Structures are given as C-alpha cells and as structure tokens.
Amino acid sequence: MVFAIPFPAIDPVLVQVGPFAIRWYALAYIAGIIIGWRYTLVLAQRGPKPATGPAVTARDMDDFIVWATLGIVLGGRLGYVLFYKPGYYLYNPLEALQVWHGGMSFHGGLVGVILAMLLFARRRGLEYWRLADIVAAATPIGLFFGRLANFVNGELFGRTSDVPWAMVFPHGGPLPRHPSQLYQAFFEGICVFAVLAVLEWVFRVRERPGTLAGAFLVSYGFARIVGELFREPDAHLGFLFLGVTMGQLLSLPMVLFGAWLIQRGRRAA
C-alpha cells in the first residue's frame, strides 16, 4: 500500500470581484520583482566603484526595474510559446496573450532580461557586466517565489514516487509524485541565492565583472538539470533523447557559458 501526503487544496485565485481576479501566480511575480529590486539597490549602493566609467547606481536600478519586468514577462511568455508549444500557439495565436493562464519559460525570461540589460546599459553608458552581476544576484529571489506559485497551482509536478512526502496532485493522476516544485524552489531559489551571496559578501567577486553572473548561470544550470530528474516532463514534449528533458537541454549552454565567464574573470584578476 502506497501512502501519500494530500495535496493542499489552495485556490489559485486569492481574491475575485466580478471578472477581476488576483491570482497567487501574479502575486509571486510581483513579490519576486519587488524584493529582488530592493536587493539590487543594496548591491548598487555597496559598490565596487569601477576604475573607469560610471558605476551602477541605485537610481539606475530604480529605472531598470521597468525594463526588467518587461523582459521577464515578454521573454518568459515568448520563450514558453517557442520552446514548449510552438505548434499549439501557431493555430491558437490569441491564447499566447493569455499570460494569466500560466505558461512561462525561465530561459525565455532570461533572454528577455539579457536584451533589456544590453539596451539599458548602452543607453546609460554603463558597463554591461557590472549591471548583469547585480541583476544575477537578485534573480534567485524571483525563482523562489515562482516555484512556490507553481506548487500552489498544482502544475509542473514531479515524477511518480514512493517517498514518504510524495503527493497526489489534482492534475497528475492517482499516483503520488515528487513535489518537485518545492525541490526547485529550494535549490534554484534558496541555494543559488546563498551561493551568490557568499561570493558577493565574503569573496567580493564583483570586483571582477561578469564573475557573479557566470556563477549564477552555472549554479542555476546545475540546479535545474538536477531538478529535472524529479520533475515530470511536459506531456506534449516528453523526453527528447537519452532521457533528456527540454529544461535540461536549455540549461546546458548556461552552464558552459557561465563557466567561461568565471574563467574570464579569473584571467582578468
């Protein structure tokens, strides 16, 4: 006999008045963006001051928050449409605009934020990698809240399992499964944030621009690749080849590029 923890039936809608609804999913994004923005202000005020060129200031981060939000939402949605369901949205293009139904890609959001940083840094005359280091340090905050929202929605659940903490998810069939959203919230959010915080506050790696951004890419990439071992692949994609999932495939280039950035920073030291 298999025992499982009952899935907590949390209504994805926090408050609804007529057609207007406030969803936990939206609140998670708002919380991640706001708390992450406040953390970037602390990092901007902390320095370090570059030898040449302007430093990234708290005012810069105040202005960049709008750019980052657009990059996250537009990039995340477009990435989901292109990476995960291109055929479906080709025949249902208007549904691609219905973000409130869920369906966001971290890798698409990452590309969106990278483009936003490139444009913003060029407009302000800032060194790109100094801006990227600050944004990277705050990104795990948003990842943490996003994974919690996935859990509340009962989506992106794990593979079937007989571990004592397995759960039966409403849309996952009758068998108990890993609560992989919570695993990912811990590893992609808390653990990655801790790694970057130690590198910043103890080792002060921002003195080598690009190193902290590289550390984020490597640590998140590894966390995502491991987390995918417990997560049920998207039903419409399944396993791609040799048991690899789309999330793992998209994370591998992140790890490789992040490792190059770290090595670049060491050579520049």
Summary of the structure (lengths in Angstrom):
residues: 269
radius of gyration: 19.3
end to end distance: 58.9
largest distance: 66.9
contacts: 863
relative contact order: 0.12
helix: 64%
strand: 7%
